[in-house]
Amino acid sequence: MQKDILLVNGVPRSGTSAIGSMIGKEVNCSYRFQPLFSYKYRERAQEYKGIEGLNALTEELDQCDDDFIRNGMSEAGLNIIESSQTDMMLIKQVRYHEYLSGWLERKGTKLICVIRDPRACIYSQTSIVNEWEGSLDEYPDWINAPHINCNKYEYFGLAGWLRFCFIAEMLEKKYPCRVKLLRYEDFCSDNRILQQAVDDLDLPITLETDLQKRKSANTVYGVSARSEKDWKKGLSIEIKRDIEAAVTKVSKGVYLCD
């Protein structure tokens, strides 16, 4: 019998690690962290498109012992239960969102799309200076992030954020019972939001009551990693206004959380 598959997706620094690890630690769930970004699979990523590709990937991930894929960047192990003992596999990604439409054609596949305020995402992305080589002073850089978006499967910068929003909303409309959009700020203010998403998707897991204790131990690449200031203080007024105008123009202002 095929496992149920839960996909947790979002752009970089949107909160996917926190939400993925909270669900991934539960009984009856085996966690797999960004497999197509790992050295083990990144050169073969094209092989895993569509239903057959997802089936092949999950079959390989069932037996995967790669530490990056099993534990991510966390100091604490996330995959505490062997895959053979669970009914569900969770795959967390911040890239390859173009694959989602084909993957959702597979029965038993469900998706949580995590969307964070774009101003917070951009600030958090640019705060990891050894990864973000561009400059906020260069106007196009934070929009398209050409230095880091080395191929179409990267989602850094505002353009990547917008692209993911359109993909997520399209998939939720097509698969309303199997796709849930989750605003990261809502989840932070009320942990019951995640429990509701789990219930709505009819996932075979029960989350711990005190979800606050189960947030990601990832201190390297978390949503606020290496950010000493809040985005409200860290981003210039001009950039904030440009982001607000851009997302409002394309009817995505609902994701601005003030």
C-alpha positions in Angstrom: 0.0 0.0 0.0 1.3 3.4 -0.9 2.0 5.9 1.9 0.2 9.1 2.2 2.5 12.0 1.2 2.3 15.4 2.8 4.2 18.2 1.0 5.2 21.3 2.9 6.3 24.1 0.6 7.1 27.8 0.6 9.8 30.2 -0.5 13.1 30.3 1.4 12.7 31.8 5.0 8.9 31.5 5.0 8.6 29.2 8.0 8.5 25.8 6.3 11.2 24.4 8.5 9.3 25.2 11.7 6.1 23.8 10.4 7.7 20.8 8.8 9.6 19.8 11.9 6.6 20.2 14.1 4.5 17.8 12.0 7.5 15.6 11.1 8.2 14.7 14.7 4.8 13.2 15.2 4.1 9.5 15.6 3.2 7.9 12.2 5.1 10.5 10.1 8.6 10.2 8.6 10.2 13.5 7.7 12.3 14.2 4.6 14.0 17.6 4.3 14.5 19.1 0.9 15.6 16.0 -0.9 15.9 17.5 -4.4 18.3 20.2 -2.9 20.6 17.6 -1.3 23.8 16.5 -3.0 22.3 13.0 -3.2 19.5 14.0 -5.6 20.0 17.5 -7.0 21.8 16.3 -10.2 18.9 13.9 -10.9 16.0 16.2 -10.0 14.6 16.1 -13.5 13.9 12.4 -13.0 11.3 13.0 -10.3 8.6 15.0 -12.2 5.0 13.8 -12.3 3.3 10.9 -10.6 5.9 8.3 -11.6 8.6 10.6 -10.5 7.1 11.2 -7.1 6.6 7.5 -6.6 10.2 6.8 -7.5 11.4 9.5 -5.2 9.4 8.4 -2.2 10.5 4.8 -2.8 14.1 5.9 -2.6 13.4 8.2 0.4 11.9 5.3 2.2 15.3 3.8 2.6 17.3 7.0 2.6 20.0 7.3 5.3 21.3 10.7 4.2 21.7 12.9 7.3 20.8 16.1 5.5 17.5 14.7 4.2 16.6 13.0 7.5 17.5 15.8 9.8 17.9 19.0 7.7 19.9 21.8 9.3 18.6 21.1 12.7 20.7 20.4 15.8 18.0 18.0 16.9 17.0 14.9 14.9 13.7 15.4 13.1 13.1 11.9 11.8 12.8 9.9 15.0 10.8 7.1 13.5 11.9 4.8 10.7 9.9 5.2 7.5 8.8 1.6 7.4 6.9 2.1 10.6 4.8 5.0 9.5 1.8 5.6 7.2 2.8 9.0 6.1 5.9 10.7 4.6 6.4 14.5 4.9 8.6 16.1 2.2 9.6 19.7 2.9 10.8 21.9 0.0 11.5 25.6 -0.7 12.4 24.9 -4.4 11.0 22.9 -7.3 7.4 24.3 -6.8 6.8 23.7 -10.5 6.7 20.0 -9.7 3.7 20.3 -7.3 1.0 20.2 -10.0 2.2 16.9 -11.3 2.8 15.5 -7.9 -0.7 16.3 -6.7 -2.1 14.1 -9.5 -1.0 11.2 -7.3 -3.8 10.0 -5.0 -2.9 10.3 -1.3 -0.8 13.4 -1.9 -1.6 16.5 0.1 0.0 19.9 0.4 0.5 22.7 2.9 1.7 25.9 1.3 3.3 28.3 3.8 3.1 32.0 2.9 4.9 34.6 5.0 4.6 38.4 4.7 6.9 39.2 1.7 8.6 42.0 3.5 9.6 39.6 6.3 10.7 37.0 3.7 12.9 39.4 1.8 14.5 40.8 4.9 15.2 37.3 6.3 16.6 36.1 3.0 19.0 39.1 2.7 20.1 38.8 6.4 22.0 35.6 5.7 25.0 37.5 4.2 27.1 34.5 3.4 24.3 33.1 1.2 22.8 36.4 -0.1 25.7 37.9 -2.1 23.7 40.8 -3.6 23.0 44.2 -2.2 19.8 45.8 -1.1 21.1 49.0 -2.6 20.9 47.5 -6.0 17.2 47.9 -6.9 16.7 44.8 -9.1 18.6 42.5 -6.7 15.9 42.0 -4.0 13.3 41.6 -6.8 14.8 38.9 -8.9 17.9 37.8 -6.8 19.8 36.9 -10.0 22.9 36.0 -8.1 21.2 33.2 -6.2 18.3 32.2 -8.5 20.7 30.2 -10.7 17.9 28.3 -12.3 14.1 28.5 -12.6 13.6 26.3 -9.6 14.9 28.9 -7.1 12.5 31.2 -5.3 14.5 34.0 -3.7 13.4 37.6 -4.0 10.0 39.2 -4.5 9.5 37.7 -8.0 10.0 34.2 -6.5 7.6 35.0 -3.7 4.9 36.2 -6.1 5.4 33.1 -8.4 4.9 30.8 -5.5 1.7 32.6 -4.4 0.2 32.1 -7.8 1.1 28.4 -7.9 -0.2 27.9 -4.3 -3.5 29.6 -5.0 -4.0 27.8 -8.3 -3.4 24.4 -6.6 -5.7 25.2 -3.7 -8.5 26.1 -6.1 -7.9 22.9 -8.1 -7.6 20.6 -5.1 -9.6 22.3 -2.2 -9.7 19.1 -0.1 -6.0 18.3 -0.5 -4.3 21.7 -0.5 -4.2 24.2 2.4 -2.6 27.7 2.4 -1.2 28.7 5.7 -0.1 32.3 6.5 3.0 32.0 8.7 2.0 35.0 10.9 -1.4 33.3 11.6 0.4 30.2 12.7 2.7 32.2 15.0 -0.1 34.0 16.7 -2.3 30.9 17.1 -0.9 27.4 17.0 -4.4 26.0 16.5 -4.1 27.2 12.9 -1.7 24.3 12.1 -3.9 21.8 14.0 -6.9 23.0 11.9 -4.9 22.5 8.7 -3.9 19.0 9.8 -7.6 18.2 10.6 -8.9 19.7 7.3 -6.4 17.5 5.3 -7.5 14.4 7.3 -3.9 13.5 8.0 -3.2 10.3 9.9 -1.4 12.1 12.8 -2.2 13.9 16.0 -0.1 16.9 16.9 1.2 17.5 20.4 -1.1 19.8 22.4 1.6 22.4 23.2 2.8 23.1 19.7 4.9 25.9 20.9 7.4 23.4 22.3 7.7 21.6 18.9 9.0 24.5 16.8 12.1 24.0 14.7 15.5 23.8 16.4 17.0 25.2 13.2 19.1 28.1 14.3 21.1 28.4 11.1 18.5 28.8 8.4 15.3 29.5 10.3 13.0 32.4 9.4 14.8 34.8 11.6 18.3 33.3 11.4 21.1 35.8 11.8 18.6 38.7 11.6 19.4 41.1 14.5 16.5 43.4 13.6 12.9 43.1 12.7 12.1 43.7 9.1 10.1 46.8 10.1 13.4 48.4 11.2 15.8 46.6 8.8 14.2 47.3 5.4 14.3 50.8 4.0 11.0 52.7 3.7 11.4 52.7 -0.1 11.8 48.9 -0.3 8.8 48.3 2.0 6.6 50.7 -0.1 7.7 49.0 -3.3 6.9 45.6 -2.0 3.5 46.7 -0.7 2.6 48.4 -4.0 3.7 45.3 -6.0 1.8 42.7 -4.1 -1.3 45.0 -3.8 -1.3 45.5 -7.5 -1.6 41.8 -8.2 -4.2 41.2 -5.4 -1.9 39.6 -2.9 -2.2 42.3 -0.3 -3.9 39.7 2.0 -0.5 38.4 2.9 0.7 41.7 4.2 0.4 41.3 8.0 0.5 44.6 10.1 
